[in-house]
Amino acid sequence: MASEGLHEPRELLDESSVDHHRAMTSLCEELGAIDWYDQRVKATSDASLAAVLAYNRDDEKEHAAMVLEWLRRRDPALDANLRKFLFTTEPITEVGVGT
C-alpha cells in the first residue's frame, strides 16, 4: 500500500508532505541496508564476499547521502542543524554551546 507508514489519513496530507514521508522512509531503508551490509562484511570469513558486500554497503551510503541532501534542500531547520553539526571537530555535545 502506497500510504503505509503514514500517521495521518492520506487525504489530509498535501503532496509535498507525502513526498517528504517517501524521502524519510527511503532514508531509513538506506541506513538499515548500510547496517545489514556492514554486519555481513564483519561476519563473513570469505574475503571476496566481504569485498562485494562492502562495495554494496558503500553504494547504499551514496543513496542515503542523496536522499538526505534532497531533504536538506527542502527543510530549513534540518539545513541549519546539518550546517551546525556536520564537519566539526569539537565534541558533538559541545557544538554551538553558548552561541
C-alpha positions in Angstrom: 0.0 0.0 0.0 1.4 3.4 -1.0 0.4 5.1 2.2 1.8 2.5 4.5 3.6 4.3 7.4 1.6 7.5 7.2 0.3 8.5 10.6 -2.4 10.7 9.2 -5.0 9.9 6.6 -3.6 10.4 3.1 -6.5 12.6 2.1 -5.4 15.1 4.8 -1.9 15.5 3.5 -0.6 17.5 0.6 1.7 16.1 -2.0 4.8 17.7 -0.5 4.1 16.0 2.8 3.7 12.7 1.2 7.0 13.2 -0.8 8.7 14.2 2.5 7.4 10.9 4.0 8.7 9.0 1.0 12.1 10.5 1.4 12.3 9.9 5.1 11.2 6.3 4.6 13.8 5.8 1.9 16.5 7.3 4.1 15.6 4.9 6.9 15.7 2.0 4.5 19.1 3.0 3.1 20.5 3.4 6.6 19.1 0.0 7.6 20.7 -1.6 4.5 24.1 0.0 5.4 23.9 -1.6 8.8 22.9 -5.0 7.4 25.7 -5.0 4.9 28.2 -3.8 7.5 27.3 -6.7 9.8 27.6 -9.2 6.9 31.0 -7.8 6.0 32.2 -8.3 9.5 30.6 -11.7 9.9 31.9 -13.4 6.8 35.3 -15.2 6.7 35.4 -15.1 2.9 37.4 -12.0 1.8 36.0 -11.9 -1.7 32.4 -11.9 -0.3 33.4 -9.2 2.2 34.7 -7.1 -0.6 31.4 -7.4 -2.6 29.3 -6.7 0.5 31.4 -3.7 1.4 31.0 -2.4 -2.2 27.2 -2.8 -1.9 27.2 -1.1 1.6 29.1 1.9 0.3 26.7 2.2 -2.6 23.9 2.4 0.0 25.8 5.2 1.7 25.7 7.2 -1.6 21.9 6.6 -1.8 21.5 7.8 1.8 23.5 10.9 1.2 21.5 11.8 -1.9 18.1 11.5 0.0 19.5 13.4 2.9 20.5 16.2 0.6 17.1 16.2 -1.0 15.6 16.6 2.5 18.1 19.3 3.5 17.2 21.4 0.5 13.5 21.4 1.5 13.8 21.8 5.2 15.4 25.0 6.6 15.6 23.7 10.1 17.3 20.5 9.0 19.6 22.5 6.8 20.6 24.7 9.8 21.3 21.8 12.1 23.3 19.9 9.5 25.4 23.0 8.9 25.8 23.4 12.7 27.0 19.8 13.4 28.5 18.3 10.3 32.2 18.5 9.6 33.0 19.9 13.1 35.9 18.6 15.2 34.8 19.5 18.8 32.8 17.1 20.8 29.3 16.8 19.3 27.5 17.8 22.5 29.6 21.0 22.7 29.0 22.2 19.1 27.3 25.6 19.3 27.1 25.6 23.1 26.9 29.2 24.3 26.0 30.7 20.9 
